[in-house]
Amino acid sequence: MTRRSRVALALTLTFTAAAALAGRRADAQMVSRLVVTLGDKTVALDGAGYQRGNPAADVWVVEFADFGCGYCEKFFRETQPVFDSLYIDKGKVFWKFVPFTIGMFPNSGHAAEASICAAEQGKFFPMHDVLYDKRKEWMKAANPRAQMSTYAQRARLDMTRFSTCMKGKAVSEQLAKNNALARSLYVRGTPTFFINGEVIPGALPTDVFVRGMEAVLKEYAGRGSRR
C-alpha cells in the first residue's frame, strides 16, 4: 500500500490516524496548489467553486455537493457551524464549495444555478444557506424558478441582475463545467470532500470530522503558502 493510500484509508475510515498521516511527510514540501492526483492524472481545483477562509492556510478543503442532497443538508446544519468556528473563522482552513448536480434530486439544477448567479454578486454563501434551509420546499416547487427568485430577494440580491443571469447561457455553462469537473474526479456521491488532495466521501459525524481535521492540521503545520 502506498503512502497516499494509507492516508486516504486513514482519513476515510477514522479520519484520526495521525500515524498514517505522519507517514506522508514530504520533506517540508509546501502545500502550494489545490490539486488532486488520480493515477497519472492531475486535476487542478484552484479555479473551481467559491471560497471562504484563509487562502494561505496550511489545509485546504474543496467540497462538492448537490443542494438537493439530504446528507449535504445534514453536514450544513450539524458539522459546518462547528467547523466554521474552529477552523475557517480562525484562518486555519481554506474552504471552497463547488455546486454541481448528481442527477438524483428534483429541481437541484435550478438551485445550483441560483447559487452561481448569486456568486456573481458576491453572495454565494448567503444563497447557499437559504437553499439548504429551504431544501424540501424548493424540491417540491411546481415553479422552481419563481422559488429561486424568492430566495434571491431574501439574500438581498439585485433582482434585475439575478433574473438576467438565470435566463442567460453562462450560468448553465458554468454548471456544466462543475458537473464535468466532478466526473473527472470520479465524484459519485454527495457530499465529497478533497482535503489537501485526498478524497473523503460522505458526511462524516461531526466529532469524527473534527478529530480528523486536528490530525491533518498537525501533519501539515507550517506547510501552507500564499496563493
MIVEX-166319 format. One record per residue (C-alpha): residue in three letters; x, y, z. Coordinates in steps of 0.05 Angstrom, whole numbers, plus 5000, padded with zeros to 4 digits. Example, Ala and Ser with C-alpha at 12.3 -4.5 7.8 and 13.67 -1.06 7.14 Angstrom:
residues 2
NODE   code   east   north     up
NODE    ALA   5246    4910   5156
NODE    SER   5273    4979   5143
end
This chain:
residues 227
NODE   code   east   north     up
NODE    MET   5000    5000   5000
NODE    THR   5028    5068   4980
NODE    ARG   5035    5127   5027
NODE    ARG   4978    5161   4991
NODE    SER   4933    5101   5000
NODE    ARG   4949    5097   5074
NODE    VAL   4929    5169   5084
NODE    ALA   4865    5162   5044
NODE    LEU   4846    5099   5083
NODE    ALA   4860    5131   5150
NODE    LEU   4820    5193   5133
NODE    THR   4762    5156   5104
NODE    LEU   4753    5103   5158
NODE    THR   4772    5141   5221
NODE    PHE   4798    5210   5200
NODE    THR   4840    5208   5262
NODE    ALA   4900    5165   5245
NODE    ALA   4957    5213   5258
NODE    ALA   5008    5157   5250
NODE    ALA   4985    5144   5179
NODE    LEU   4986    5219   5164
NODE    ALA   5057    5224   5192
NODE    GLY   5079    5172   5141
NODE    ARG   5063    5221   5086
NODE    ARG   5112    5276   5106
NODE    ALA   5141    5308   5044
NODE    ASP   5207    5336   5068
NODE    ALA   5174    5402   5086
NODE    GLN   5146    5410   5016
NODE    MET   5098    5468   5013
NODE    VAL   5023    5457   5001
NODE    SER   5022    5508   4946
NODE    ARG   4965    5490   4899
NODE    LEU   4897    5459   4901
NODE    VAL   4910    5396   4861
NODE    VAL   4885    5324   4863
NODE    THR   4926    5268   4833
NODE    LEU   4888    5207   4808
NODE    GLY   4936    5156   4779
NODE    ASP   4973    5191   4724
NODE    LYS   4922    5248   4720
NODE    THR   4927    5313   4759
NODE    VAL   4865    5357   4767
NODE    ALA   4873    5429   4789
NODE    LEU   4819    5458   4834
NODE    ASP   4847    5529   4841
NODE    GLY   4794    5560   4796
NODE    ALA   4735    5517   4819
NODE    GLY   4680    5537   4866
NODE    TYR   4670    5593   4916
NODE    GLN   4716    5607   4974
NODE    ARG   4717    5623   5048
NODE    GLY   4773    5627   5098
NODE    ASN   4847    5640   5093
NODE    PRO   4879    5625   5025
NODE    ALA   4947    5619   5060
NODE    ALA   4923    5565   5108
NODE    ASP   4962    5500   5114
NODE    VAL   4900    5459   5099
NODE    TRP   4850    5467   5043
NODE    VAL   4783    5434   5033
NODE    VAL   4742    5431   4969
NODE    GLU   4670    5407   4979
NODE    PHE   4629    5380   4920
NODE    ALA   4556    5380   4938
NODE    ASP   4486    5378   4908
NODE    PHE   4437    5425   4942
NODE    GLY   4384    5371   4937
NODE    CYS   4424    5321   4977
NODE    GLY   4398    5306   5047
NODE    TYR   4466    5287   5073
NODE    CYS   4494    5353   5047
NODE    GLU   4440    5389   5086
NODE    LYS   4457    5348   5148
NODE    PHE   4530    5368   5142
NODE    PHE   4509    5441   5132
NODE    ARG   4466    5441   5195
NODE    GLU   4507    5398   5242
NODE    THR   4580    5400   5222
NODE    GLN   4592    5464   5183
NODE    PRO   4577    5511   5241
NODE    VAL   4627    5474   5286
NODE    PHE   4678    5472   5230
NODE    ASP   4669    5546   5216
NODE    SER   4681    5566   5288
NODE    LEU   4741    5521   5299
NODE    TYR   4777    5528   5233
NODE    ILE   4751    5575   5179
NODE    ASP   4737    5635   5224
NODE    LYS   4805    5627   5256
NODE    GLY   4842    5624   5190
NODE    LYS   4865    5552   5198
NODE    VAL   4830    5524   5136
NODE    PHE   4816    5549   5066
NODE    TRP   4748    5524   5043
NODE    LYS   4717    5521   4973
NODE    PHE   4648    5497   4954
NODE    VAL   4632    5471   4884
NODE    PRO   4558    5466   4869
NODE    PHE   4541    5411   4820
NODE    THR   4484    5363   4804
NODE    ILE   4490    5289   4813
NODE    GLY   4424    5276   4776
NODE    MET   4382    5248   4833
NODE    PHE   4345    5306   4862
NODE    PRO   4286    5346   4833
NODE    ASN   4299    5419   4817
NODE    SER   4371    5416   4842
NODE    GLY   4395    5444   4775
NODE    HIS   4354    5507   4787
NODE    ALA   4383    5512   4858
NODE    ALA   4455    5504   4834
NODE    GLU   4445    5557   4780
NODE    ALA   4414    5604   4831
NODE    SER   4476    5597   4874
NODE    ILE   4521    5611   4815
NODE    CYS   4481    5674   4797
NODE    ALA   4485    5696   4870
NODE    ALA   4561    5687   4866
NODE    GLU   4562    5739   4810
NODE    GLN   4540    5789   4862
NODE    GLY   4588    5764   4916
NODE    LYS   4532    5729   4954
NODE    PHE   4543    5655   4940
NODE    PHE   4543    5634   5014
NODE    PRO   4480    5674   5033
NODE    MET   4444    5637   4977
NODE    HIS   4477    5572   4996
NODE    ASP   4449    5579   5066
NODE    VAL   4379    5594   5042
NODE    LEU   4379    5536   4993
NODE    TYR   4395    5487   5048
NODE    ASP   4346    5519   5097
NODE    LYS   4290    5513   5045
NODE    ARG   4313    5448   5011
NODE    LYS   4249    5409   5020
NODE    GLU   4208    5469   4998
NODE    TRP   4242    5482   4931
NODE    MET   4248    5408   4914
NODE    LYS   4172    5404   4915
NODE    ALA   4161    5470   4879
NODE    ALA   4118    5470   4817
NODE    ASN   4153    5533   4793
NODE    PRO   4225    5527   4819
NODE    ARG   4249    5588   4781
NODE    ALA   4199    5632   4817
NODE    GLN   4220    5600   4882
NODE    MET   4293    5617   4868
NODE    SER   4274    5689   4857
NODE    THR   4241    5690   4925
NODE    TYR   4305    5665   4956
NODE    ALA   4346    5716   4917
NODE    GLN   4304    5771   4949
NODE    ARG   4316    5740   5017
NODE    ALA   4391    5741   5003
NODE    ARG   4385    5815   4983
NODE    LEU   4407    5806   4912
NODE    ASP   4398    5856   4856
NODE    MET   4337    5823   4824
NODE    THR   4348    5851   4755
NODE    ARG   4418    5823   4752
NODE    PHE   4395    5758   4782
NODE    SER   4339    5749   4732
NODE    THR   4385    5765   4674
NODE    CYS   4436    5715   4699
NODE    MET   4385    5659   4708
NODE    LYS   4360    5669   4637
NODE    GLY   4429    5671   4606
NODE    LYS   4472    5615   4577
NODE    ALA   4532    5629   4622
NODE    VAL   4501    5601   4685
NODE    SER   4482    5534   4653
NODE    GLU   4551    5531   4621
NODE    GLN   4584    5541   4689
NODE    LEU   4542    5487   4720
NODE    ALA   4560    5440   4663
NODE    LYS   4634    5455   4677
NODE    ASN   4624    5439   4751
NODE    ASN   4590    5373   4733
NODE    ALA   4646    5355   4685
NODE    LEU   4697    5371   4739
NODE    ALA   4661    5326   4788
NODE    ARG   4661    5269   4736
NODE    SER   4735    5279   4723
NODE    LEU   4747    5268   4798
NODE    TYR   4702    5207   4800
NODE    VAL   4654    5240   4849
NODE    ARG   4597    5190   4855
NODE    GLY   4563    5213   4919
NODE    THR   4550    5276   4958
NODE    PRO   4579    5309   4995
NODE    THR   4650    5292   4974
NODE    PHE   4710    5329   5003
NODE    PHE   4780    5337   4978
NODE    ILE   4827    5354   5036
NODE    ASN   4897    5373   5014
NODE    GLY   4888    5328   4954
NODE    GLU   4857    5267   4989
NODE    VAL   4785    5247   4976
NODE    ILE   4738    5239   5035
NODE    PRO   4669    5216   5013
NODE    GLY   4607    5226   5054
NODE    ALA   4582    5269   5111
NODE    LEU   4623    5242   5169
NODE    PRO   4598    5253   5240
NODE    THR   4618    5319   5268
NODE    ASP   4665    5291   5322
NODE    VAL   4700    5247   5271
NODE    PHE   4709    5305   5222
NODE    VAL   4737    5349   5277
NODE    ARG   4786    5296   5303
NODE    GLY   4808    5282   5232
NODE    MET   4819    5355   5218
NODE    GLU   4861    5363   5280
NODE    ALA   4906    5306   5255
NODE    VAL   4911    5338   5186
NODE    LEU   4928    5406   5215
NODE    LYS   4982    5375   5258
NODE    GLU   5011    5339   5198
NODE    TYR   5012    5400   5152
NODE    ALA   5030    5454   5203
NODE    GLY   5075    5506   5172
NODE    ARG   5069    5480   5101
NODE    GLY   5018    5528   5074
NODE    SER   5035    5583   5024
NODE    ARG   5007    5646   4995
NODE    ARG   4964    5631   4934
end
